[in-house]
Amino acid sequence: MTMDDQSKHTRFFTGSLIEIQRLQIDLDDQEIPSMIKNNFQSGMRSGFYGGSPSQVELFIFEEDKEKALPILESFKEQMGI
């Protein structure tokens, strides 16, 4: 899917970095682009504490949400979340 300047990201899932990376692989397999926001790691790099390591956020484009929801449900079931 091609994204234009009007495309918007939406928060799709919040969890640990390991959970986020696993979910991102599942989304990539279906060609759904995603973006990770990790305030904890960003803060550590900057020399100050910011965020929590268990509160990493995964964002996707709003246009992909309907296609991504079944992947999220399957992921949650597999992970026991």
Secondary structure, 3 states (H helix, E strand, C coil): CCCCCCCCEEEEEEECHHHHHHHHHHHHHCCCCEEEECHHHHHHHHCCCCCCCCCEEEEEEHHHHHHHHHHHHHHHHHHCC
